[in-house]
Amino acid sequence: MGSARLYLAVAARGFRRYASYRAATAAGVFTNTVFGLILVYTYLALWDERPDLGGYDQAQAVTYVWLGQCLFAALALQGGGVETELMERIRTGEIAVDLYRPADLQLWWLAGDLGRAAFQLLGRGVVPFLVGGLFFPTALPTRFDTWVWFAVALLLAALVSFAIRYLVALSVFWLLDGTGVSQVMMILGVFFSGMVLPLNVFPGGFGEVARALPWAAQLQVPADVLMGETAVAGAFAFQAMWAVLLLAAGRLVQSAATRRVVVQGG
């Protein structure tokens, strides 16, 4: 119980920390709304030419766009979550302080990232999503249980997102600079999460591979759960599988790194 309260406090601190960046949040809301508008009209033109592309109608395609803008910062699809601070702490050697804390390193940063994600979802994601629902035809569910399943899918997506970025951050133990790895992960994350185009539109073997990668668990799967385009049990199993595998991989890499901590500066 004491450990649970500790990590809840860390999550709450993460929420409050990002809530203090009011100007950045307002700018993010504006940016996501503008990009949402650009993507919506692009999608509408594309779906005019190719109706039912990827198995979506126009309303579903529009819903997908606004959901992507809603989740973009919350799931740190382009990076920019707590891994940025973690990489800097590893590089400077401040990670030694974290290792002395009476808390698990991975759970500590996971709790902080979940707090960050919760604020970004509420503070930055809700407004663009509401704008989309008010001014464009969407395919939002009317059943309450669908929204519950969607909330579960979001939590699992947040776990997968953190697990990927945690592995990226841990690479700094060996590389001392995570800029290159972060940029590669940014490109992979934006493309293979389905942020550019729904993964359902990619044909053949490439589409099958794209939908099997862990990034698909972050946007494509929650979108399909929300719009009733996938079996809920299978979607949760896919997300949970990647969450467990990636968190376990993070645990192994963390163990290897902390057995021989070498930080820049000595």
C-alpha positions in Angstrom: 0.0 0.0 0.0 2.9 2.4 0.8 4.5 1.7 -2.6 1.1 2.3 -4.3 0.8 5.7 -2.6 4.3 6.6 -3.5 3.8 6.0 -7.2 0.4 7.7 -7.2 2.1 10.7 -5.7 4.7 10.6 -8.4 1.9 10.4 -11.0 0.1 13.3 -9.4 3.4 15.3 -9.4 3.8 14.6 -13.1 0.3 15.9 -13.8 0.8 19.1 -11.8 4.2 19.7 -13.4 2.8 19.7 -16.9 -0.3 21.6 -15.9 2.0 24.5 -14.9 3.1 25.0 -18.6 -0.1 26.9 -19.6 1.3 28.8 -22.5 2.8 25.6 -24.0 -0.5 23.8 -23.5 -2.4 26.6 -25.2 0.1 26.6 -28.1 -0.3 22.8 -28.3 -4.1 23.0 -28.5 -3.8 25.5 -31.3 -1.2 23.5 -33.2 -3.1 20.2 -32.9 -6.4 21.9 -34.0 -4.7 23.4 -37.1 -3.0 20.2 -38.1 -6.2 18.4 -37.5 -8.0 20.7 -40.0 -5.2 20.2 -42.6 -5.4 16.4 -42.2 -9.2 16.3 -42.2 -9.5 18.1 -45.6 -6.6 15.9 -47.0 -8.4 12.8 -45.8 -11.8 14.0 -47.2 -10.2 14.5 -50.6 -8.5 11.1 -50.4 -11.7 9.3 -49.4 -13.6 11.1 -52.1 -11.3 9.4 -54.6 -11.1 6.1 -52.7 -14.3 5.5 -50.7 -14.0 2.9 -47.9 -10.2 3.1 -48.1 -8.8 0.8 -45.4 -12.3 -0.2 -44.5 -13.2 3.2 -43.2 -16.0 5.5 -44.4 -15.4 9.3 -44.4 -16.9 9.8 -40.9 -14.5 7.1 -39.6 -11.6 8.7 -41.4 -12.4 12.1 -39.8 -12.8 10.5 -36.4 -9.4 8.9 -36.8 -7.8 12.3 -37.6 -9.1 14.0 -34.5 -8.3 11.0 -32.3 -4.7 11.2 -33.5 -4.5 14.9 -32.7 -6.1 14.1 -29.3 -3.5 11.4 -28.5 -0.4 12.9 -30.2 1.0 14.6 -27.0 -0.6 12.2 -24.5 1.1 9.2 -26.0 4.2 11.2 -27.0 4.0 9.7 -30.5 6.9 12.0 -31.6 8.7 11.7 -28.3 9.0 14.4 -25.7 7.8 12.5 -22.7 9.7 11.8 -19.5 12.3 10.0 -21.5 13.8 13.4 -22.4 14.6 14.2 -18.8 15.7 10.6 -18.1 18.2 10.7 -20.9 19.7 13.9 -19.6 19.9 12.6 -16.1 21.8 9.5 -17.4 24.1 11.7 -19.5 25.0 14.0 -16.6 25.2 11.3 -13.9 22.2 12.5 -11.9 20.7 9.1 -12.5 22.8 8.0 -9.5 20.4 9.9 -7.3 17.4 8.0 -8.8 19.2 4.7 -8.2 19.5 5.6 -4.5 15.8 6.2 -4.1 13.8 3.6 -2.2 11.7 3.0 -5.3 11.9 1.0 -8.5 13.5 3.1 -11.3 11.2 1.8 -14.0 8.0 2.2 -12.0 9.1 5.7 -10.8 9.4 7.0 -14.4 6.3 5.1 -15.5 4.2 6.8 -12.8 5.6 10.2 -13.8 4.9 9.5 -17.5 1.3 8.4 -16.8 0.7 11.6 -14.9 2.1 13.6 -17.8 0.0 11.6 -20.3 -3.2 12.2 -18.2 -2.7 16.0 -18.3 -1.8 16.1 -22.0 -4.9 14.1 -22.8 -7.2 16.4 -20.8 -5.4 19.7 -21.2 -4.2 19.4 -24.8 -6.2 16.6 -26.5 -9.8 17.1 -25.5 -10.3 20.5 -27.3 -9.1 19.4 -30.8 -11.3 16.3 -30.4 -14.3 18.3 -29.5 -13.7 20.7 -32.4 -13.7 17.8 -34.7 -16.9 16.4 -33.3 -18.7 19.7 -33.5 -17.7 20.8 -37.0 -17.3 17.5 -38.9 -19.2 14.2 -39.3 -17.7 11.6 -37.0 -18.3 8.0 -36.1 -18.3 8.2 -32.3 -20.0 5.3 -30.4 -23.3 5.7 -28.6 -22.8 2.8 -26.2 -21.3 3.5 -22.8 -19.4 0.2 -22.7 -17.5 1.1 -25.9 -16.1 4.2 -24.2 -15.1 2.0 -21.2 -13.2 -0.4 -23.6 -11.6 2.6 -25.3 -10.4 3.9 -21.9 -8.8 0.5 -21.3 -7.2 0.6 -24.7 -5.8 4.1 -24.0 -4.2 2.9 -20.7 -2.6 -0.1 -22.5 -1.4 2.3 -25.3 0.2 4.5 -22.7 2.1 1.5 -21.3 3.4 0.5 -24.7 4.4 4.1 -25.5 6.3 4.4 -22.2 8.0 1.0 -22.6 9.3 2.0 -26.1 10.6 5.4 -24.9 12.1 3.9 -21.8 14.2 1.6 -23.9 15.3 4.5 -26.0 16.3 6.4 -22.8 18.3 3.5 -21.4 20.4 3.4 -24.6 22.2 6.6 -23.2 23.9 4.4 -20.6 26.1 3.1 -23.5 25.8 5.9 -26.1 26.0 8.9 -23.8 23.9 10.8 -26.2 20.4 9.7 -27.2 19.8 12.3 -30.0 20.2 9.9 -32.9 18.2 7.1 -31.3 15.4 9.5 -30.4 15.2 10.9 -33.9 15.0 7.4 -35.4 12.3 6.4 -32.9 10.4 9.7 -33.7 10.2 8.8 -37.3 9.2 5.2 -36.7 6.7 6.2 -34.0 4.9 8.8 -36.2 4.7 6.5 -39.2 4.0 3.1 -37.7 1.6 4.3 -35.1 -0.7 5.4 -38.0 -0.3 9.1 -37.3 0.3 9.8 -41.0 -2.2 7.4 -42.4 -4.3 4.6 -40.8 -2.3 1.4 -40.9 -5.4 -0.3 -42.4 -4.7 1.4 -45.8 -1.3 -0.3 -46.3 -1.8 -3.3 -48.5 -0.1 -6.7 -48.6 2.7 -7.9 -46.4 3.9 -4.4 -45.6 0.5 -3.6 -44.0 0.5 -6.9 -42.1 4.0 -6.1 -40.7 3.0 -2.5 -39.8 -0.1 -3.7 -37.9 1.9 -6.2 -36.0 4.5 -3.8 -34.7 4.2 -2.3 -31.2 3.5 1.2 -32.5 0.2 0.0 -33.8 -0.9 -0.5 -30.2 -0.7 3.3 -29.6 -3.1 4.8 -32.1 -4.5 2.3 -34.6 -5.8 -0.2 -32.1 -7.5 2.4 -29.8 -9.1 4.0 -32.9 -10.5 0.7 -34.0 -11.7 -0.1 -30.5 -13.5 3.3 -30.4 -15.1 2.8 -33.8 -16.0 -0.8 -33.3 -13.7 -2.0 -36.1 -11.9 -4.7 -34.1 -12.7 -7.4 -31.5 -12.0 -5.9 -28.1 -10.5 -9.1 -26.6 -8.0 -9.4 -29.5 -7.1 -5.7 -29.3 -6.4 -5.9 -25.6 -4.4 -9.1 -26.0 -2.2 -7.4 -28.7 -1.6 -4.3 -26.6 -1.0 -6.3 -23.4 1.5 -8.6 -25.2 3.6 -5.7 -26.4 3.4 -3.9 -23.1 4.6 -6.9 -21.2 7.4 -7.8 -23.7 8.7 -4.2 -23.9 8.5 -3.5 -20.1 10.3 -6.8 -19.5 12.9 -5.8 -22.0 13.3 -2.5 -20.3 13.7 -4.3 -17.0 16.5 -6.5 -18.4 18.3 -3.5 -20.0 17.9 -1.5 -16.8 19.5 -4.4 -14.9 22.4 -4.7 -17.3 23.0 -0.9 -17.2 22.8 -0.5 -13.5 25.2 -3.4 -12.8 27.9 -1.3 -14.5 26.9 2.3 -14.3 29.2 4.4 -16.4 28.0 8.0 -16.8 29.6 10.9 -18.6 31.8 12.8 -16.2 33.1 9.8 -14.2 
